[in-house]
Amino acid sequence: MPSSIVTGNGNLLVAIDQHNLIRDLYFPFVGMEDQIAYQHKLRLGMYTDHQFSWIDEKEWIHESKYVEDTVVTGSSAKNSALGISLYFNDFLSPTQDVLIRKIT
């Protein structure tokens, strides 16, 4: 599955799909060992008002992009039925092999 967002620093590369899920994580060499098994992804779900939904289900509307003039993601996901909107910021440190993911 193609990735909507890709970020890396030379040692670590992270690919995020159109549902804002981390699909590939290459470390310690970009393109060599994918630390997430082939055809798998790191899943994210939301639970509110006694209802649960994975964010890759059809009820979610996604937008994948970068914050203007940066390498920081500024993606979003919205589920009107649950009344939830999520905003994702992903940043990969240029000096350390660390991915920072902020979800608000």
Rosetta blueprint (number, residue, H / E / L):
1 M L
2 P L
3 S L
4 S L
5 I E
6 V E
7 T E
8 G E
9 N L
10 G L
11 N L
12 L L
13 L E
14 V E
15 A E
16 I E
17 D L
18 Q L
19 H L
20 N L
21 L L
22 I E
23 R E
24 D E
25 L E
26 Y E
27 F L
28 P L
29 F L
30 V L
31 G L
32 M L
33 E L
34 D E
35 Q L
36 I L
37 A L
38 Y L
39 Q L
40 H L
41 K L
42 L L
43 R L
44 L L
45 G E
46 M E
47 Y E
48 T E
49 D L
50 H L
51 Q E
52 F E
53 S E
54 W E
55 I L
56 D L
57 E L
58 K L
59 E L
60 W L
61 I E
62 H E
63 E E
64 S L
65 K L
66 Y E
67 V L
68 E L
69 D L
70 T L
71 V L
72 V L
73 T E
74 G L
75 S E
76 S E
77 A E
78 K E
79 N E
80 S L
81 A L
82 L L
83 G L
84 I E
85 S E
86 L E
87 Y E
88 F E
89 N E
90 D E
91 F E
92 L E
93 S L
94 P L
95 T L
96 Q L
97 D L
98 V L
99 L E
100 I E
101 R E
102 K E
103 I E
104 T L
